[in-house]
């Protein structure tokens, strides 16, 4: 997993695709929320936000 992140950062640095950083950041935050709230009481409230 670390290799993939390193390769992705090298790709963005080489091709100057810095606009991908906010997209990847938002996707990782939403994915983390889904993983952390899966099976918890807070899950229905998180899903109503999206």
Secondary structure, DSSP 4 states (H G I P E B T S, - for coil): -HHHHHHHHHHHHHHT-TTHHHHHHHHHHHHHHHHHHTTSTTHHHHHHH-
